[in-house]
């Protein structure tokens, strides 16, 4: 998962805790932290690949594709990840969007099978260039067939140190063809 998270907008002038998970367009009400997990994962459900962390439970394929075009998280087998913000347009129409991408978040996550939780240490870079460090603790469950993350994000460094917030995200894999298209120049 883009574990330096956006989490959902991701890079704002002042780091909001929600930006610790890939950025999204709207906030979600804070869930109860007492809810037990409804899953039994042997390892993190955020497997290697390309991810988008939506605040919408059942996003359709067009919404997923657009979310991946804005922010895409590259998840590795060993728990490391980084998130690219692809929102800016490249200077030349013939250049791939990757040429204007910025690293929004970088982090490392560790999954605890017994508690069905994951802890991620991360850093989020704002559009201004300022970097904020913190961590997130994630509890996984499922809701009507959708993978759900209940995230508690805490800032440990910068002017908002000690601030925390709880929110929900629904991770979905980005289609390979969408990510591939971000990396190559548009057809002319």
N, C-alpha and C positions, 0 to 999 in steps of 0.2 A: 504494500500500500504505500502510497506516498506518505511516508510516515512522518515527515516533517510537515505537519499538516496545517491544511486548507480549510489537507482538513481543509467549509467550503469553498464577499469576494476575498481571494486569498491574500493578496498583498495590498494592505491598506496602510495609510500613513501610521496609524497606531495599531500594533498587533492586537487583533481581537482573538480570543481563545479559539473561536470557531475556525480561524484560519489555520490552526494547527492541523486541520484535516483538509483535504483537497477542497477548494472553494466551491461554494454553491451559491444559488441565487436567493435563497430564502432561509431563514432560521427555523428550527423545529423546537417545539416545547421540550423542556428538560424532562427526561424519563425518570422513573423511580429507580434508585440504585439498589433497592432491596429485591428486585425481581430476579429469580434464579434463572440460570441459562436453560434454554430449551434445546440444547444441542449437546453432542458428544464428539467433538473433533479430536482427532489424534494429533493433529498439527494445525498450525494457523490455516484458516480457510483462505487467507490472502496468499495465494500461490504465485510462483514466478510468472511474470507476464506484465501486461499493460492494464492499469486499473483506473476507474473513475469512481469517486465517492459522492453519491448523490444524496440530497436530502429528501428525495421523492422515492417512495417505496416501490412502486411499479412503473418505473420510467419506460416509455416505449423506445423502440429502436432509434427513432429520430432524435429523441432527447438524449439518449446515451451517446450517440454519434456526436452531437453538438457539444456535450460535456467533455468528451474526449478530445475534441478539437480545441477546447479552451484550456483544459488542464489534463495532463496525462501523467500517471505515476508508473514508474518502471520499478517493479518488484523483483528482487533477486532471491535465490534459493536460501542464502545464508541470513536472511532477515533484513539486509540493507535495502534501501530504496531511495529514490529521488523523484521529485515531481517537477515537471516542466510547465511553465505558464506559456501557452501558445497564443495568447489573446492579441498580441500586437501583430500588425501586418508587416510583412517584409518590405524593405525599402523599394525593391523592384518586383514587379509582378512575376518575373521569370524565376525568382528565387524561392526555394522551399520555405515554408513557414518556420522550419527549424532554425533558419538563419536569424530569426528575430526572437527565438525562444529564450526564456530566462529560467534559471534554476530557482524554483520557488521554495522548495523544501527538500531537506535531506535528513535521513535518519536511519535508525537501526531498531528492530523490534524483536522481542523474545516472547514466545508463546508458552503459557503454563497450562498443560493438559488437564491437570486436576481441577483447577479453578475455572477453566475455559476462558481465560483472560489473556491479554497481551499487553506488554509494557513496551513503549517506544520512546527512546530519547531522540530529540529532533531539533533542528534549527530551521527557522522560517525567514526568508529574505523578503522584505517589503519592496514595493516599487521604488521607494526612495533609496534603496540600497542598505538600509539598516537591517541587521540580523538579530532576531530574538530567539533565545534558546528556551527549551522547556521539555515536557514529557507528556505523553498521553497514556491513559490506562483504558483498555477496551474490553468490554464484555460482549461476547458474541451470542446471538440467539437467532431464531427464525420467526418471522411474522408473516403468516399467510403465504408460506413458501419462499419468501424473500429473506436473504441473509441480512441481518440487522446488526449494527454496531452501536452500542451505547458507549459514548466516549466521554471521559473526564480529562480535560486538558488543563495543564498548569504551566504557567510561565515562571521560569526560574532565574532569568537574566533579563536585564533592561528595566525601563521605568515602570513596567507593570508586574515586576517580580512578585510572586505570591498569589497573583490573581488566578482563579480557576473558573471553569465553566463546564457544564455537562450538556451534551447534545447527542442526536442520533444521526447516523448515516447508513445508507444502503449501498454497499460496494457492488460494482458490476465490472466485468471484464470489458476492456475496450476492444472492439474488433480489430484484428491484425491489419486489415486493409485500410482502416481509418488512420491508424498510426503510421503505416507505410506511406500513405498519401501526404502526411505531414512532413515526411522526411525528403520528399523529392520535389523538384520544381513542377509547377502546374503545366499541363499540356497547353501548347499554344497553337 
